[in-house]
Amino acid sequence: MKRDPNRNPGKPGDVVGDILHDVGDELAAVVSVPGEITYHTFNKFFEFIGEFSLLLGRTLKFIAKGAVDVRDTLNQMAYIGVASLPIVLITVAFSGAVLSLYMSQLVVKWGIGSYTGGVVGVSITREIGPVLTAVVMAARSGSAIAAELGSMKVTEQIDALRALAVSPVRYLVVPRLLAGVVMLPALTAIADLVGTTGGYIVAVMNGVAGGGFLSTLKTQVVPYDVFMGMLKTVFFAVVIVVVGAQQGLRTSGGATGVGKSTTSSVVISIVVIYILNFFLAYVMFGGRTASL
């Protein structure tokens, strides 16, 4: 505790007063820390929301005007979509297999093993396929977008584009957003098929009749489930691409800044995907239940 040199500590009462004054200062400092942290947290949150909204608005404006480089968009579709296919299929296939493993072991004991197909199909088309595909893309493509744009920012290539009267949003963000919106639903459709196939194989290996699995799968999984699951991924794609671009375009501090932007883009995208998924699931499936 610091002493105030202007106060006279000669009297006992003054000494006690000094101690109480110093203790009060320390308590005030401790109490102010959470408030300061809360302020900075909310400040960063609203700053992120503002930057995200502005970048998304500018991107959609260029798309609405038809300012799209088709060749660059096709290249991004190949990079974002086709190159991500193997890891997406492996992830969803084994996730469906694990779900089927636990489910079949449980329901076979109850004599209703055929319902494994319905449960696995609904789970994959509604949740596992869309969400895991989006998470994989966020980890792979979202981080790549942030790293690429961040490197361009710290090496002043973004400033060079502006000096040439070329909009970085139109040149860099628009093709990536269109590619993500097109390819993520397509990847999800393939992932649904592969994940269900993995679940079927594991279920049959655990004593579930193949015909019963397919029968309940056809009964319980309706086109609405498949289409709504794919529609989710459109929103996820917007989050992944715009967050990656936003984090990349605000990069500073050289290589260290690029690393921070890449990490932030992945973390933010995955967190937002899971939060957004809850609200989308509530709106799309909140009033619908599988009649198992």
Order of alpha helices (4+ residues) and beta strands (2+ residues): alpha-alpha-alpha-alpha-alpha-alpha-alpha-alpha-alpha-alpha-alpha
